[in-house]
Amino acid sequence: RRGRGAMARVFAAGVGLVPFSRPASKRGYKKMASDAARAALADAGIEYADVGCCVCSYNYAAPTAGQAALYELGLTGVPIFNTNNNCSSGSANMFLARGMILSGSYDVVLCVGFEEMDSGLSEPFQDRASPTARQFDFMYDRLGIERGRLHEKMNDFTSDIIKLFAVAGAEYCAKHGVDERIFAEIAAKNRLHGQLNENAVLASAKAPPSAAAIAAQPRLYGCLTAGMAAPTGDGAAAVVLCSGRWLRERGLQASAVELLGQSLVSDLPASFAGGAADL
């Protein structure tokens, strides 16, 4: 019998990943997502028919894109849910899946995240209220940041994001008494890690630039240079989450990783009472 007591532990039984690439890779989200899902299922040693529910996360695709992607694995009738939560989409995906298992509703949930992006960030619905207007209005109106695009070829949303991080970076330096060169050092470290990761966008890149070279690149806004900005890209990843009871029944304990905790929050009044770093 299913019940909370038997389902109180959640494990990752298998993971899958496809190589990430520059945007417009032409691989298509259906292939990337289904390949990542197959890899996760194979890693867990199970079949798609063993999955009780699926949660998909993405931002740059139409409604029910998760169904279109996972139908490549077969038509099993499994419930498929889609979540769109900007940068926290993947975290929201696993949070929902974990809750489904903790509730006793399912023993196995397949989580799949994918993105097929453009060369810059964008908001596709220009004829209605922007969901990020409150954050950016606070930055412009309360913090005194000048509105407008940073470059004629850069859209409003990308410009807004860059300004937000640049202002937050300046606040961090002022608060902790550090020099802005730390951001160049962090970017150099991250690019080195990317070059060493065969699945990263930068895997085939030339030798990563030094911190000094990154700091000397053209400034986007404030303390941020072009070399500190993360490129957009295409890719997909998947993870199989399962209950502790199901894991024991399958004898997969040796290779599984337990999710000991997870917490998500949304904005509080304090988010709009401080600086850019609080947004």
Order of alpha helices (4+ residues) and beta strands (2+ residues): beta-alpha-beta-alpha-beta-alpha-beta-alpha-alpha-alpha-alpha-beta-beta-beta-alpha-beta
